[in-house]
């Protein structure tokens, strides 16, 4: 999931915002592979993608016990999914 949002952030910097341009920029095998990134670019702004990446890092740290002594993993996953969808 983290790699998807990293690549989505990179897709915003593609010189051409077409499937072919994004595929070339991300060095994907075919323009068809860029279809998910084009959908992501329609659904998330660049700033929201950066916030999501930050949240993924935060949840990862919490899952390893940093600033989180007792929250179960399923609650952390619910928090992350809610954040991504809203």
C-alpha positions as CSV (number, residue, x, y, z in Angstrom):
1,X,0.0,0.0,0.0
2,X,2.8,2.4,0.9
3,X,4.4,1.9,-2.6
4,X,1.2,2.7,-4.3
5,X,0.9,6.1,-2.5
6,X,4.6,6.8,-3.2
7,X,4.1,6.1,-6.9
8,X,0.9,8.1,-6.9
9,X,2.8,11.1,-5.5
10,X,5.4,10.7,-8.2
11,X,2.6,10.5,-10.8
12,X,1.6,14.1,-9.9
13,X,5.0,15.2,-11.2
14,X,4.7,13.5,-14.6
15,X,5.1,16.0,-17.4
16,X,2.2,14.5,-19.3
17,X,-0.8,13.6,-17.2
18,X,-2.0,10.9,-19.7
19,X,-1.9,7.2,-19.1
20,X,1.0,6.9,-21.5
21,X,2.8,9.8,-19.9
22,X,2.3,8.5,-16.3
23,X,3.4,5.0,-17.4
24,X,6.5,6.4,-18.9
25,X,7.3,8.6,-15.9
26,X,6.8,5.7,-13.5
27,X,8.7,3.3,-15.8
28,X,5.7,0.9,-15.9
29,X,5.6,-1.8,-18.5
30,X,2.5,-0.6,-20.3
31,X,0.2,2.4,-20.3
32,X,-2.6,0.1,-19.1
33,X,-0.6,-0.3,-15.8
34,X,-1.0,3.4,-15.1
35,X,-4.8,3.2,-15.0
36,X,-4.9,2.7,-11.2
37,X,-2.7,5.8,-10.8
38,X,-4.9,7.9,-13.0
39,X,-7.9,6.9,-10.9
40,X,-5.9,7.7,-7.7
41,X,-5.1,11.1,-9.1
42,X,-8.8,11.8,-9.7
43,X,-9.7,10.8,-6.2
44,X,-6.9,12.2,-4.1
45,X,-5.1,15.6,-4.1
46,X,-1.4,15.7,-3.8
47,X,-1.6,17.1,-0.3
48,X,-4.0,14.3,0.8
49,X,-1.5,11.7,-0.6
50,X,1.2,13.2,1.5
51,X,-1.1,13.1,4.6
52,X,-1.8,9.4,3.8
53,X,1.9,8.6,3.6
54,X,2.4,10.3,6.9
55,X,-0.5,8.4,8.5
56,X,0.9,5.1,7.1
57,X,4.2,5.8,8.8
58,X,2.5,6.8,12.0
59,X,0.4,3.6,12.1
60,X,3.5,1.6,11.3
61,X,5.3,3.1,14.3
62,X,2.3,2.5,16.5
63,X,2.1,-1.1,15.4
64,X,5.7,-1.5,16.6
65,X,4.9,-0.1,20.0
66,X,6.1,3.5,19.6
67,X,3.7,5.8,21.6
68,X,1.2,3.0,21.7
69,X,1.4,0.6,24.6
70,X,-1.9,-1.3,24.1
71,X,-3.9,-0.5,20.9
72,X,-4.7,-3.8,19.0
73,X,-3.6,-4.0,15.4
74,X,-7.1,-4.2,14.1
75,X,-8.0,-0.9,15.7
76,X,-4.9,0.7,14.1
77,X,-5.9,-0.7,10.7
78,X,-9.5,0.7,11.1
79,X,-8.0,4.1,11.9
80,X,-5.8,4.0,8.8
81,X,-8.6,2.8,6.5
82,X,-10.9,5.5,7.9
83,X,-8.3,8.2,7.3
84,X,-7.6,7.1,3.7
85,X,-11.4,7.0,2.8
86,X,-12.3,10.3,4.5
